[in-house]
Amino acid sequence: MLRFLTAGESHGPKLTAILEGMIAGLPLAAETINRELARRQVSFGSGGRMRIEHDEARITAGVMAGLTTGAPITLEIANADYRSWADKLIPPMTVPRPGHADLTAALKYGYRDLRLGLERASARETAARVAVGAICKAYLAQFGIAVGGYVTAIGEIAADLPDHLTYAERFALAEANDVRCPDPAAAEAMRRHIREIMQARDTMGGVFEIVVLGAPPGLGSHVHFDRRLGGRLMAALGAIQAIKGVEIGPAFANARLAGTQVHDEIVRETDGSLHRASNRSGGIEGGITTGEPIVLRAAMKPIATTLTPLRSVDLASGEPAATRYERSDFCAVPRAVVISEAMVAWALADELLRKLGGDSLAEQLPRFAALPRNRLADLPMDDVEWRFGYES
Ligand code: EPS
């Protein structure tokens, strides 16, 4: 339903994104997109590039007089750094960095210089995804659906997040510091840790959570593998640079517990509505949203470009060689939160568009209000015996 493409190299003139399938009538200002782009740039542990770029999106198609038209939306983000690359003589790059796409991309595409791979593999491309995600967030917000996130660990430093802290409070606390961690004491420790890592000429990964609030029950489907929302959300996160693990709810912790300790018991309220005593499913059962918050957790590996060299091979000489350092981030986990929010917002917007149908916001708003909810009145049962009735 909702497709997007991005194009552009890390040090080329600009990034371009085209988003196709968004309904008409959605109010959209460049400012809405630029706010998200600015969030993506905030991160303790960034390298020098983030001081060069001041990302702003130009909307060049699909939005007229402040409203989406239903036509493809085109976004452009200039690479300020292009100025220093445009006429530069590019030195050969022949020593692949372990962990980056250098070797795999060169082998696959037959590149005769490794830069051809890294230019597109670079996480610079995620600026375009965040711009697309900002539109998806604006769409979801029309229905009271919010996507947020926060860092829970940088290396061995873990946040302590008490259960009484609501998700909205976590989002707000996370925005208050540049490691995007809602636990202020842990945030300080994380900053210290990142500083140590930088001094040690190394890099560090971490873990973060992405949470969707206000998603109605009934998005996704159990009927086919590629319609299961859990799989779609994990794929959306797993398709981000350096993300190597994703879980829904406390999935790995659940795997160590008995079923009676894991499953979210269903409770009837006096008004006939149904609710869950817990949310260990992470808001998804049978590939379908339950109506509880959708909770995803992702693991980001340390950045592959390290100041301390790693062993590699110079592909030009065939001799063992140490990796050479180029400017890079030391820790990009806080930025990965914003990128992940964007990808989750896109996957969810796609599901909501499929659920609601129609071509304009005016068509969709009443349909959303009429969606079945978790209440007995929306779950009529025949309560009689019946037969399968397949033909024999
Ligand atoms: C990246 C390396 C760095 C990052 C870049 C991703 O860029 P440069 O090589 O220009 O210093 O800053 O990320 C961005 C430019 C961005 O906007 O996020 C890499 O090799 O993946």
Boltz pocket constraint, residues with backbone or C-beta under 6 A from the ligand:
constraints:
  - pocket:
      binder: B
      contacts: [[A, 10], [A, 47], [A, 48], [A, 49], [A, 50], [A, 53], [A, 81], [A, 118], [A, 121], [A, 122], [A, 123], [A, 124], [A, 125], [A, 126], [A, 127], [A, 305], [A, 326], [A, 327], [A, 328], [A, 329]]
      max_distance: 6.0
